[in-house]
Amino acid sequence: MKHLLTFCLGLILTSSSVYSQVQLNPAPDRRADEGEGPFERLIIRGAIVIDGSGAPPAGPADIVIEGNKIVEIRQVGVPNVPIDDASRPQGATKEIDAHGSYIMPGFINLHAHIGGAEKSPNSEYPYKLYLAHGVTTIRGVPAANVAWTQSEKIRSAANEIVAPRIVAFHTLGQGENWKGDLFILLKKPKNGSLGLPAKE
């Protein structure tokens, strides 16, 4: 068991050091021709909604998004029956006609990496690849080193770059200032309980 623990911690710290050394180029600032929004009040009109709960598709529905948050999904009719406009949400600053289209929540990649010198040193490519496949949130395990990932996470949240939402997920030893040592971690305290401080 002790050897297995040694191996596992060694593997974690080795992989951590590799990711801390990966050289990635941050995504370039979003150009004016790369998407729109967020909008004060965006309404997506007439979509058939697959909500991800396992329920059958429903609609037509109008989806109201304020800023960067869905605030309402309103059923506005039934298939093949004209929609009563009086029942629809109003006050849109931007509208998208989605009649006859299906809409569903974005996918979440729970085990995402961004790349590196040997794959793609430019983060713009995997970001756009994720988005093109419907992945709107990634959980980096890790995406790259801590400081780089946190910077990209902030830029993505501010819509400064074309990228999915980024959830930074790092483990022991992945910070640039980590001063730990594998042998110290595995040192057996005087009280015989691995990982607990020795009693004097």
Backbone bond lengths (Angstrom), bond angles and torsions (degrees), N, CA, C in turn:
res aa  C-N    CA-C-N  psi(-1)  N-CA   C-N-CA  omega(-1)  CA-C   N-CA-C  phi
1 M - - - 1.451 - - 1.529 110.48 -
2 K 1.342 114.95 -40.78 1.461 119.32 -179.84 1.512 110.61 -61.91
3 H 1.341 117.45 -40.84 1.464 121.16 -179.39 1.526 110.84 -67.65
4 L 1.328 117.09 -36.50 1.464 121.17 177.80 1.519 109.94 -64.61
5 L 1.337 117.40 -43.20 1.452 121.91 178.59 1.527 110.52 -62.93
6 T 1.321 116.33 -43.07 1.465 121.10 177.70 1.516 110.67 -59.38
7 F 1.336 116.48 -45.39 1.459 121.37 -179.49 1.527 111.24 -62.79
8 C 1.335 116.57 -46.09 1.460 120.68 -177.18 1.523 111.77 -64.13
9 L 1.337 117.32 -44.99 1.457 120.39 179.11 1.522 111.12 -66.47
10 G 1.322 115.99 -36.75 1.461 120.12 176.38 1.509 111.13 -62.46
11 L 1.324 116.37 -42.18 1.455 121.52 179.50 1.524 110.79 -64.18
12 I 1.329 116.29 -42.55 1.467 120.26 178.92 1.518 110.82 -61.64
13 L 1.328 116.59 -47.53 1.459 119.78 -177.20 1.513 111.85 -69.28
14 T 1.344 117.29 -34.30 1.466 120.30 177.37 1.515 110.47 -65.47
15 S 1.333 116.04 -47.58 1.464 119.33 179.69 1.522 110.65 -65.25
16 S 1.343 116.45 -34.02 1.457 120.02 178.84 1.512 110.58 -63.84
17 S 1.336 116.76 -43.47 1.450 119.42 -178.74 1.515 111.31 -67.47
18 V 1.338 116.60 -33.32 1.464 119.98 177.51 1.521 109.61 -63.55
19 Y 1.353 116.63 -47.09 1.455 119.19 -178.96 1.508 112.38 -67.40
20 S 1.318 117.54 -30.05 1.455 118.75 179.73 1.524 111.09 -70.77
21 Q 1.357 117.00 -18.10 1.459 120.38 -178.12 1.522 112.82 -100.92
22 V 1.336 117.58 -7.18 1.455 120.61 -178.19 1.522 109.80 -63.19
23 Q 1.326 115.93 131.10 1.450 120.85 178.53 1.523 109.02 -99.38
24 L 1.302 116.76 111.67 1.459 122.98 178.66 1.516 109.11 -121.83
25 N 1.313 114.88 143.22 1.452 119.66 175.14 1.523 108.81 -88.25
26 P 1.313 118.19 130.16 1.466 119.39 177.14 1.524 109.95 -61.93
27 A 1.312 115.95 157.11 1.464 120.17 177.77 1.526 109.47 -65.88
28 P 1.331 116.54 144.06 1.473 118.42 176.48 1.526 110.47 -69.93
29 D 1.309 115.97 157.98 1.461 119.81 176.50 1.520 110.05 -57.36
30 R 1.320 116.01 145.23 1.456 121.02 -179.83 1.524 110.04 -64.58
31 R 1.332 115.48 130.34 1.460 120.73 177.92 1.532 110.04 -79.54
32 A 1.307 115.85 161.51 1.458 120.71 -179.36 1.522 112.41 -62.29
33 D 1.343 116.99 -27.43 1.465 120.15 -178.22 1.532 112.70 -92.55
34 E 1.322 117.82 9.48 1.463 121.46 -179.33 1.529 110.13 -105.79
35 G 1.334 115.30 74.33 1.459 119.78 175.99 1.510 112.96 86.33
36 E 1.318 113.47 169.90 1.456 121.48 179.56 1.527 109.36 -125.88
37 G 1.325 114.75 171.82 1.457 119.30 173.54 1.517 113.01 86.69
38 P 1.340 115.38 -177.61 1.471 125.62 1.42 1.526 111.41 -69.38
39 F 1.343 114.86 159.10 1.452 122.02 -177.51 1.523 110.05 -107.73
40 E 1.319 114.55 155.49 1.465 118.91 178.21 1.525 110.31 -60.98
41 R 1.356 116.16 -43.21 1.469 120.12 178.93 1.538 108.14 -151.97
42 L 1.316 114.81 97.66 1.463 121.95 178.35 1.525 108.38 -96.16
43 I 1.350 116.65 132.50 1.464 120.70 175.25 1.526 108.79 -122.07
44 I 1.323 115.35 120.35 1.462 121.90 175.25 1.525 106.02 -93.99
45 R 1.328 116.43 117.36 1.462 121.55 -168.62 1.526 113.21 -97.85
46 G 1.340 115.50 131.92 1.448 122.45 164.49 1.511 117.45 75.07
47 A 1.312 118.13 22.02 1.466 121.01 -177.13 1.522 112.10 -79.66
48 I 1.317 115.58 152.72 1.463 121.62 167.04 1.529 105.43 -90.12
49 V 1.323 117.01 122.41 1.470 121.71 -170.42 1.524 111.12 -101.57
50 I 1.332 115.14 126.66 1.467 122.25 167.82 1.521 104.83 -105.21
51 D 1.328 116.95 108.32 1.469 118.69 -169.07 1.522 115.29 -88.35
52 G 1.328 117.54 -4.59 1.465 119.83 176.94 1.513 114.02 86.22
53 S 1.319 117.59 1.11 1.467 120.26 -178.45 1.526 112.55 -88.61
54 G 1.321 116.95 -7.54 1.452 121.13 -174.45 1.518 112.50 98.63
55 A 1.333 116.53 -7.25 1.466 121.20 177.20 1.528 109.05 -72.69
56 P 1.327 117.35 156.41 1.469 119.36 178.30 1.526 110.65 -67.23
57 P 1.327 118.21 158.42 1.463 120.69 176.01 1.527 110.80 -55.18
58 A 1.329 116.99 144.23 1.464 122.18 -178.22 1.518 109.24 -134.64
59 G 1.317 115.17 147.73 1.457 118.69 178.01 1.505 110.95 155.80
60 P 1.294 116.42 -178.72 1.464 126.34 7.00 1.535 112.25 -71.31
61 A 1.307 114.38 150.96 1.463 120.87 -179.09 1.525 109.15 -138.30
62 D 1.317 114.91 151.03 1.460 121.49 172.38 1.522 107.82 -104.29
63 I 1.313 116.12 132.92 1.465 121.53 -178.28 1.524 107.98 -111.55
64 V 1.316 116.21 123.66 1.463 121.82 -177.72 1.532 108.89 -104.82
65 I 1.326 115.37 124.98 1.463 121.64 -179.95 1.523 107.85 -123.14
66 E 1.318 116.83 122.96 1.458 121.38 178.04 1.519 108.98 -113.91
67 G 1.324 114.77 121.27 1.459 119.50 -174.35 1.506 108.98 69.75
68 N 1.300 116.07 -104.99 1.457 120.85 -178.68 1.527 110.41 -131.84
69 K 1.349 115.99 26.45 1.460 120.08 -173.56 1.527 110.77 -135.69
70 I 1.338 116.14 133.93 1.455 120.99 174.05 1.527 107.58 -72.89
71 V 1.340 116.36 121.81 1.458 120.33 -178.23 1.527 112.24 -108.41
72 E 1.339 116.91 -17.97 1.466 118.74 -179.98 1.525 110.50 -160.39
73 I 1.321 115.19 140.03 1.463 122.18 167.42 1.528 105.54 -123.80
74 R 1.343 115.75 109.83 1.468 119.92 -173.86 1.524 110.29 -111.59
75 Q 1.327 114.96 123.58 1.467 121.09 173.43 1.529 107.57 -69.07
76 V 1.336 116.66 122.39 1.467 119.54 -175.18 1.523 113.06 -114.88
77 G 1.313 117.54 5.80 1.454 119.66 179.21 1.510 111.67 171.02
78 V 1.326 114.34 -165.87 1.462 121.98 176.20 1.524 107.56 -130.60
79 P 1.327 117.93 156.73 1.463 119.92 -177.66 1.525 112.78 -56.09
80 N 1.331 114.81 142.44 1.473 123.80 173.89 1.525 114.19 66.56
81 V 1.333 117.14 16.48 1.465 121.65 175.72 1.529 107.21 -124.32
82 P 1.333 117.76 132.77 1.469 119.40 179.92 1.528 112.23 -55.60
83 I 1.330 115.59 142.62 1.462 121.36 -178.48 1.519 110.20 -86.40
84 D 1.318 116.38 134.22 1.461 122.14 174.90 1.528 108.15 -81.60
85 D 1.328 116.12 109.96 1.466 120.14 -175.92 1.524 113.16 -62.86
86 A 1.321 117.07 -22.28 1.471 119.97 -178.86 1.524 111.70 -66.48
87 S 1.337 117.04 -22.85 1.468 120.50 -177.59 1.530 112.64 -90.80
88 R 1.317 116.69 0.00 1.470 119.81 -174.37 1.526 111.16 -90.07
89 P 1.331 117.37 148.85 1.472 119.87 175.67 1.528 110.59 -63.58
90 Q 1.305 116.18 147.06 1.466 121.74 -176.08 1.533 110.64 -120.57
91 G 1.311 115.06 -179.75 1.465 121.60 173.41 1.514 114.80 81.75
92 A 1.341 117.87 26.15 1.464 120.76 -179.12 1.527 111.22 -71.23
93 T 1.323 115.92 138.62 1.463 120.35 169.22 1.527 110.41 -93.12
94 K 1.341 115.44 -12.85 1.461 122.45 175.66 1.519 107.19 -155.23
95 E 1.347 116.62 137.23 1.457 120.84 178.12 1.527 109.82 -125.72
96 I 1.326 115.16 145.40 1.463 122.37 173.04 1.524 107.25 -123.62
97 D 1.325 115.98 125.24 1.466 120.78 179.17 1.524 108.04 -82.62
98 A 1.334 116.93 111.48 1.470 121.24 -179.00 1.525 111.69 -115.87
99 H 1.321 117.74 19.49 1.458 120.59 179.04 1.524 109.50 -58.55
100 G 1.333 116.15 131.05 1.462 120.90 -179.27 1.520 113.85 83.05
101 S 1.339 117.15 0.53 1.471 121.30 -179.24 1.527 110.20 -109.08
102 Y 1.306 114.83 156.88 1.463 121.49 175.57 1.521 108.61 -103.73
103 I 1.314 116.34 144.63 1.460 120.79 178.19 1.523 108.74 -135.34
104 M 1.314 115.63 142.60 1.462 120.57 -178.86 1.516 109.47 -145.59
105 P 1.332 117.29 163.07 1.467 119.51 177.67 1.525 111.32 -61.63
106 G 1.334 115.62 152.74 1.459 119.76 175.56 1.518 110.70 -67.23
107 F 1.328 115.59 151.81 1.461 120.58 176.68 1.527 109.94 -76.04
108 I 1.337 115.25 153.83 1.468 122.05 175.78 1.517 107.86 -116.92
109 N 1.321 116.76 121.60 1.464 121.44 175.30 1.527 106.97 -90.57
110 L 1.331 116.89 111.59 1.464 121.12 -175.94 1.523 113.49 -84.46
111 H 1.334 117.60 -5.25 1.464 120.39 -179.22 1.526 108.26 -140.06
112 A 1.328 115.24 78.91 1.463 120.18 -172.54 1.520 111.88 -111.69
113 H 1.325 114.62 141.00 1.456 123.29 168.23 1.523 107.48 -123.48
114 I 1.298 117.40 155.95 1.461 120.47 -178.07 1.516 112.02 -96.82
115 G 1.311 118.46 -33.58 1.462 119.98 -179.84 1.511 110.60 139.49
116 G 1.304 115.55 -147.21 1.448 121.68 -178.07 1.518 109.08 165.57
117 A 1.314 116.23 -177.82 1.454 120.88 -175.06 1.520 112.86 -57.71
118 E 1.347 118.00 -36.54 1.457 120.46 -177.02 1.525 112.76 -78.94
119 K 1.330 118.30 -22.35 1.469 121.34 -179.29 1.525 109.70 -101.89
120 S 1.300 114.80 -72.54 1.462 121.26 178.02 1.515 107.50 -151.77
121 P 1.328 116.91 113.11 1.467 118.46 -178.33 1.526 112.86 -75.14
122 N 1.329 117.05 -8.19 1.454 120.69 -177.73 1.527 110.47 -104.48
123 S 1.309 117.21 117.30 1.464 121.11 -176.48 1.522 112.39 -68.89
124 E 1.314 117.59 -19.67 1.463 120.56 179.82 1.530 111.46 -56.75
125 Y 1.334 116.94 -38.93 1.470 120.61 -176.91 1.534 112.61 -64.24
126 P 1.349 120.05 -54.74 1.472 117.65 179.47 1.529 113.21 -64.82
127 Y 1.329 117.82 -33.82 1.464 119.58 177.41 1.526 110.48 -57.62
128 K 1.331 115.87 -50.39 1.463 119.82 -177.21 1.522 111.39 -70.45
129 L 1.319 116.94 -29.46 1.463 120.43 176.05 1.529 110.11 -66.32
130 Y 1.335 116.76 -43.83 1.464 120.21 176.21 1.532 110.38 -57.95
131 L 1.328 116.88 -50.59 1.464 120.87 -176.44 1.524 111.67 -62.75
132 A 1.330 116.83 -38.92 1.465 120.67 -179.47 1.524 111.82 -64.21
133 H 1.337 117.27 -23.43 1.455 121.91 179.58 1.533 112.31 -100.84
134 G 1.324 116.49 12.72 1.465 120.15 174.88 1.510 114.90 85.51
135 V 1.341 117.78 9.32 1.470 120.94 178.32 1.528 107.86 -88.14
136 T 1.318 116.69 112.72 1.455 120.59 -176.50 1.527 113.46 -105.84
137 T 1.344 117.16 -7.72 1.463 122.06 176.48 1.520 108.48 -140.98
138 I 1.322 116.17 135.19 1.467 120.00 174.74 1.524 109.25 -123.46
139 R 1.319 114.74 145.64 1.474 122.01 174.63 1.523 106.26 -112.28
140 G 1.317 115.79 102.69 1.453 120.26 -178.12 1.506 110.81 -73.37
141 V 1.358 116.08 132.30 1.475 119.97 -174.30 1.535 113.09 -127.12
142 P 1.273 122.76 47.69 1.453 126.03 -4.08 1.525 110.99 -94.72
143 A 1.335 115.74 165.30 1.463 120.53 173.08 1.530 108.56 -70.35
144 A 1.303 116.55 -41.83 1.470 124.36 176.48 1.529 105.29 -167.83
145 N 1.337 117.81 -158.54 1.462 117.19 -178.56 1.532 111.22 -70.01
146 V 1.305 116.39 166.55 1.463 121.88 -169.74 1.528 112.48 -59.79
147 A 1.322 117.73 -53.23 1.466 120.67 -175.00 1.526 111.22 -63.10
148 W 1.332 116.40 -43.11 1.464 121.05 -179.73 1.527 110.35 -63.05
149 T 1.329 117.31 -45.66 1.459 121.84 -178.57 1.529 111.23 -64.15
150 Q 1.330 117.06 -43.11 1.464 120.01 179.26 1.527 111.29 -62.85
151 S 1.321 116.79 -38.62 1.460 120.41 178.19 1.525 111.03 -64.02
152 E 1.338 117.04 -45.65 1.462 120.63 -179.97 1.536 111.08 -66.93
153 K 1.325 116.38 -35.44 1.475 120.98 177.89 1.529 110.20 -60.32
154 I 1.325 117.02 -45.07 1.462 121.89 -179.67 1.518 110.66 -65.89
155 R 1.335 117.23 -42.71 1.465 121.11 -179.89 1.524 111.14 -65.47
156 S 1.328 117.12 -38.55 1.459 120.61 178.13 1.531 110.95 -65.50
157 A 1.328 116.40 -45.06 1.471 120.71 -179.44 1.526 111.59 -62.16
158 A 1.325 116.79 -29.31 1.464 121.42 -179.95 1.528 111.90 -89.42
159 N 1.347 117.76 5.11 1.464 122.75 -178.19 1.525 112.71 59.18
160 E 1.323 116.53 30.40 1.461 120.52 178.16 1.523 111.69 -83.76
161 I 1.336 116.54 -19.11 1.456 121.64 -179.86 1.531 109.25 -132.15
162 V 1.334 115.61 160.87 1.462 120.35 174.91 1.526 106.41 -89.28
163 A 1.327 114.95 102.80 1.463 119.95 -174.64 1.517 109.30 -162.04
164 P 1.332 117.18 155.24 1.465 118.91 172.20 1.526 110.14 -69.66
165 R 1.335 115.85 169.07 1.459 118.64 170.66 1.524 107.83 -63.26
166 I 1.318 116.80 143.67 1.460 120.89 -176.02 1.522 109.27 -118.69
167 V 1.329 115.76 125.26 1.461 122.23 172.65 1.526 106.49 -107.25
168 A 1.313 116.67 116.40 1.470 120.86 -178.75 1.529 109.47 -82.38
169 F 1.323 115.70 127.41 1.464 120.71 -179.43 1.523 107.78 -135.24
170 H 1.316 115.84 103.48 1.462 121.14 -177.77 1.527 109.86 -118.32
171 T 1.308 115.13 157.54 1.452 120.55 -179.34 1.519 110.66 -119.89
172 L 1.303 115.14 -179.67 1.458 123.61 -178.64 1.528 111.80 -47.40
173 G 1.320 115.83 125.64 1.457 120.07 173.56 1.508 115.81 89.68
174 Q 1.328 118.44 5.14 1.461 118.99 -176.56 1.519 113.81 -95.76
175 G 1.306 117.75 -2.59 1.455 120.18 176.65 1.516 110.66 -82.97
176 E 1.318 116.43 148.67 1.464 120.46 -178.33 1.524 112.64 -63.85
177 N 1.340 116.34 -25.10 1.464 120.31 -177.48 1.527 113.29 -99.28
178 W 1.333 116.80 14.02 1.468 120.83 179.38 1.519 109.84 -61.90
179 K 1.335 117.59 125.74 1.458 122.27 -179.32 1.518 111.53 -115.78
180 G 1.313 116.76 9.78 1.456 120.77 -177.43 1.514 111.81 -68.58
181 D 1.315 114.97 166.97 1.455 120.91 -179.73 1.522 108.54 -138.41
182 L 1.312 117.12 134.17 1.457 121.94 -176.95 1.529 111.29 -56.23
183 F 1.324 116.79 -40.60 1.461 119.86 -176.29 1.533 111.33 -71.26
184 I 1.314 116.65 -32.07 1.462 119.38 176.06 1.530 109.34 -68.27
185 L 1.325 116.35 -40.02 1.466 120.12 179.67 1.523 111.72 -61.27
186 L 1.331 115.63 -35.39 1.450 119.61 -175.13 1.522 113.21 -95.88
187 K 1.321 117.35 0.96 1.448 120.53 -179.66 1.523 110.05 -64.33
188 K 1.315 116.51 128.56 1.456 120.65 -177.42 1.536 109.87 -82.97
189 P 1.344 116.99 119.04 1.457 119.89 -179.83 1.533 111.70 -65.50
190 K 1.314 114.18 165.43 1.460 119.76 -178.49 1.529 111.92 -63.16
191 N 1.342 116.14 -28.72 1.458 117.77 -177.73 1.526 111.82 -80.45
192 G 1.337 117.40 -3.42 1.458 120.64 173.83 1.506 114.42 86.56
193 S 1.309 119.07 -0.11 1.468 120.76 179.78 1.514 109.91 -101.67
194 L 1.322 116.31 110.47 1.447 122.42 -176.99 1.535 109.87 -59.49
195 G 1.319 115.35 128.45 1.452 119.73 176.33 1.522 115.22 92.47
196 L 1.348 117.66 -10.20 1.457 120.17 177.91 1.520 109.68 -102.93
197 P 1.315 117.14 147.41 1.472 118.71 -179.53 1.529 110.93 -65.11
198 A 1.309 115.28 142.19 1.466 120.28 179.75 1.524 110.21 -69.59
199 K 1.303 116.54 141.31 1.476 121.04 176.50 1.519 108.57 -86.99
200 E 1.317 113.62 136.77 1.470 118.22 179.87 1.514 110.27 -79.68
